[in-house]
Each structure stands twice: as structure tokens, then as C-alpha cells.
């Protein structure tokens, strides 16, 4: 299994979605991979997160993909619910026929006739009990913005019924769902939180859920707005991990030599700037996001005076100040590291 989390942010102007990347086979094999547990149906959504066994999951996703025109931009939430429930139930019927009926040389009509007869023989009764107990071991979160501009978070689960989690404002699926939800509640989640806070809290919930069987270490995060779906860059993920490592450590635990470097002093400002660009800059819908700088935070592509993603003089000035301030901090960290390494090791 795995864990997938979706949560509202920015007073419901954005949805943060996060998932691990682990693959599990049975109860004995599990490892992180480069696979994704998110499926984007169109550039503006909806986004589908999924967890569960491979056969039923791919069966349901194939059906949903075939109905992409009925789920994309301009559709109501009710239309999305109807399509997703129908495709889940269709996949369930097909798998019941494949696993229970066809091996016994029965059609669906033969089975319906047999179980609705005045009397059932023991063979049909046993078959009916097996069919009744059958469940699709897969779950889905469907997230996006409806035609009225309002966001939604929908949970699709066995036996093909959607639970609308929009009012709750967040939800999780997979083997780690309980631990992820518990962590969000403990963090006092609010849909009004800024995007950078929700992204951090969502990662914290995912990390907490790693105690559950089947939840991997690697992860991906995407942000849904009315205009686009944006995937978080690797350097942004690294910064969140550094912040999390620093602030979840017990005050009684001493720092180890192989621990990652602490985040820059102005890490909050860096994250705030990065996520504000996602929310406010219209150019981001058609071009790549500015990546986080390896040293300080944001990579400035080209000259600061002509950078199209920094549209105001004030923004460019703030970025120059940010780079200047953190350059000094980085040099201090490098000096500390060199002093901490014994001369014999440094020479090698």
C-alpha cells in the first residue's frame, strides 16, 4: 500500500497533494521507485491520487482515463462524482466476472438467474458468498476545481461510492491514512493556512505515516490551483526535508556527523517566496518554475533586471537582498564544517 494526502490551502484557493513512491509486492517486498501515484487528467485537473493493489487500481484508472472529456475543465462536482463511481463499479463487475464467473463457465446473466431463483443449490450459494465478500483493494482521491470555481476533495472507495471530503478540507488514503490524518489533526490543520505551511504540514503527515507498513520514504508533491497543476521541484523538497529534520529532533538528541546541514536562517522566507510565485504569477502556467538555488533558495534564470518571473522592482530587490544575506550564512557554515573535520581526514 502507500499513503496519499490532499489538503486545502490559501482559504481553498489551492489544494496540496502529496504521495509516497513505494512499490509493494505481497507482504515481503517493498522499495521506493520513480513511479508516481498521481494522475493528471488535464493541465487544469482534476488530479487523481491512488493507492492499492495493481490489478484493480489500473482497471479503475483505465476506465476513468477513457472518460477524461467528462471530467476535465468546465465540469460540475456532481458530474465528476457520477463518472468516477460508474467506472469503479464497472471495473468491479469486470473483475468479478473474470475471477468468479468465467472460470465456472457462467455469464453474468446465468449468475443473476441462479441467485434470483426460488431455490439455490449449495454450489451457487457458495459462489454468491464469495462474490459478496469480494472487494477491490484500491482507493482514490479525486481533487480539482469544479465549473463554479470551487475546489473539491473526493474519496472513492469500495464498493464504488464517493465520500465528499470537501467540507472536512483534507483526507488521506492508503495503509498510512490513519497516521497521516492523526498528524494533520495534531498540527491543527486549517484550510486558511498559507501554501508553504500546508506543504510542510502535508509532508510532516506523510513522514509520520511511514510507521505504517507499505509507506515509502521518497515522495512527490503537487499544488492544484484554478489555472494549473504544479509539481514541487527537487530543491524545494530538499529544503522542506531539512526544516523537518531540524524541528522534529528531540532536544535531548545530539547532532550526528552524517546529519544533513541545517536549513538557512531565512528558510521560511525562502519557502514563502517560492510558493507565492506559484499562487500569484500568471507566467508560471506556461513556463517552468524558478528552481530553488543550491546555496540560498531561488535560482534566478538570467539577469535579475529582465527576469520575467519577477515582475516588480520590489520583488527583484527582495531577491537580491535574499541572495546577499544567505551567501554570508553559507560561507559561515562551510567554515564551520572545515573546522569540524580533523586535519588527518581533510588531507586525505
Residue pairs with C-beta under 8 A, 6 or more apart in sequence:
1 24
1 51
1 52
1 174
1 175
1 176
1 212
1 213
1 214
1 215
2 19
2 20
2 22
2 24
2 37
2 51
2 174
2 175
2 176
2 214
2 215
2 216
3 19
3 20
3 51
3 172
3 173
3 174
3 175
3 176
3 177
3 179
3 180
3 206
3 209
3 212
3 215
4 17
4 18
4 19
4 20
4 37
4 38
4 49
4 50
4 51
4 141
4 172
4 173
4 174
5 16
5 17
5 18
5 19
5 170
5 171
5 172
5 180
5 184
5 202
5 205
5 206
6 15
6 16
6 17
6 18
6 49
6 141
6 143
6 153
6 165
6 170
6 171
6 172
7 15
7 16
7 153
7 169
7 170
7 184
7 189
7 191
7 198
7 201
7 202
8 14
8 15
8 16
8 151
8 153
8 169
8 170
8 191
8 198
9 15
9 16
9 191
9 193
9 194
9 195
9 197
9 198
9 199
9 223
10 192
10 193
10 194
10 195
10 198
10 279
11 191
11 192
12 150
12 151
12 169
12 191
13 151
13 225
13 226
13 279
14 151
14 195
14 198
14 223
14 224
14 225
14 278
14 279
15 47
15 143
15 144
15 151
15 153
15 223
15 224
16 195
16 198
16 199
16 202
16 221
16 222
16 223
17 38
17 47
17 49
17 141
17 143
17 202
17 221
17 222
17 223
17 224
18 199
18 202
18 203
18 205
18 206
18 219
18 220
18 221
18 222
19 36
19 37
19 38
19 49
19 51
19 206
19 219
19 220
20 32
20 37
20 174
20 176
20 206
20 210
20 215
20 216
20 217
20 218
20 219
21 32
21 33
21 34
21 35
21 36
21 37
21 216
21 218
21 219
21 220
22 30
22 31
22 32
22 33
22 214
22 215
22 216
22 217
22 218
23 30
23 31
23 32
23 33
23 35
23 216
24 30
24 214
27 213
30 214
30 216
31 216
32 216
32 217
32 218
33 218
36 220
37 49
37 50
37 51
37 220
38 47
38 48
38 49
38 50
38 220
38 222
39 47
39 48
39 49
39 50
39 61
39 65
40 47
40 48
40 229
41 47
41 48
41 64
41 65
41 68
41 71
41 72
42 68
42 71
42 72
42 73
43 228
43 229
44 72
44 73
44 144
44 145
44 226
44 227
44 228
44 229
45 72
45 73
45 143
45 144
45 145
45 224
45 229
46 71
46 72
46 80
46 142
46 143
46 144
46 224
47 142
47 143
47 144
47 222
47 224
47 229
48 61
48 64
48 140
48 141
48 142
48 143
49 140
49 141
49 143
49 173
50 57
50 60
50 61
50 138
50 139
50 140
50 141
50 173
51 57
51 138
51 139
51 140
51 173
51 174
51 175
52 136
52 137
52 138
52 139
52 174
53 137
53 138
55 95
56 91
56 92
56 95
56 136
56 137
56 138
57 138
59 91
59 94
59 95
60 87
60 88
60 91
60 136
60 138
60 140
62 91
63 87
63 88
63 90
63 91
64 71
64 83
64 84
64 87
66 87
67 83
67 87
70 79
70 83
71 79
71 80
71 83
71 84
73 147
74 147
75 146
75 147
76 146
76 147
76 148
77 146
77 150
77 152
77 154
77 164
77 166
80 142
80 144
80 146
80 152
80 154
81 154
81 162
81 164
84 140
84 142
84 154
84 156
84 162
85 156
85 160
85 161
85 162
86 160
88 136
88 140
88 156
88 160
89 159
89 160
91 136
92 134
92 136
92 158
92 159
92 160
93 108
95 134
95 136
96 131
96 134
97 108
99 134
100 127
100 130
100 131
100 134
101 107
101 108
101 110
101 111
104 127
106 114
111 127
111 131
114 120
114 124
115 124
115 128
120 128
135 158
135 159
136 158
136 159
136 160
137 158
138 158
139 155
139 156
139 157
139 158
139 173
139 174
140 155
140 156
140 157
140 173
141 153
141 154
141 155
141 156
141 171
141 173
142 152
142 153
142 154
142 156
142 162
143 151
143 152
143 153
143 154
143 224
144 151
144 152
144 224
145 151
145 152
145 224
145 225
145 226
146 152
149 226
150 166
151 166
151 224
152 164
152 166
153 164
153 165
153 166
153 168
153 169
153 170
153 171
154 162
154 163
154 164
154 165
154 166
155 162
155 163
155 164
155 165
155 171
155 173
156 162
157 163
157 173
165 171
169 189
169 191
170 181
170 184
170 189
170 191
171 181
172 178
172 180
172 181
172 184
172 205
172 209
174 209
174 212
174 214
174 215
175 212
175 213
175 214
175 215
176 206
176 209
176 210
176 211
176 212
176 214
176 215
177 209
178 212
179 205
179 208
179 209
179 211
179 212
180 205
180 206
180 208
180 209
181 205
182 208
183 204
183 205
183 208
183 209
184 201
184 202
184 205
187 201
187 204
187 205
189 198
189 201
193 201
194 272
194 275
195 223
195 275
195 276
195 278
195 279
196 268
196 271
196 272
196 274
196 275
199 221
199 223
199 232
199 240
199 271
199 275
200 240
200 243
200 244
200 271
202 221
203 219
203 221
203 240
203 241
203 244
204 244
204 248
206 215
206 219
207 244
207 248
209 215
210 216
210 217
219 237
220 231
220 232
221 231
221 232
221 237
222 229
222 230
222 231
222 232
223 229
223 230
223 232
223 275
223 278
225 278
225 279
227 282
227 285
228 284
228 285
230 278
230 284
230 289
233 289
233 291
233 292
234 291
235 291
235 292
235 293
235 294
235 299
236 271
236 274
236 291
236 292
238 292
239 263
239 267
239 270
239 271
239 292
239 297
240 271
241 260
242 260
242 261
242 262
242 263
242 267
243 263
243 267
243 271
245 259
245 260
246 262
246 263
257 340
261 333
261 337
262 333
264 270
264 296
264 297
264 326
264 329
264 330
265 326
265 329
266 297
266 322
266 325
266 326
269 322
270 292
270 296
270 297
270 298
270 322
273 297
273 298
273 318
273 319
273 322
274 290
274 292
274 297
274 298
277 284
277 289
277 290
277 309
278 284
278 289
281 309
281 311
283 308
283 309
283 311
284 309
287 308
287 309
290 298
290 299
290 300
290 301
290 309
291 298
291 299
292 298
292 299
293 299
293 300
293 323
295 326
295 327
295 330
296 322
296 323
296 326
296 327
296 330
297 322
297 326
298 319
298 322
300 307
300 310
300 319
300 323
301 307
301 309
304 310
304 316
304 319
304 320
305 316
307 316
310 316
310 319
338 346
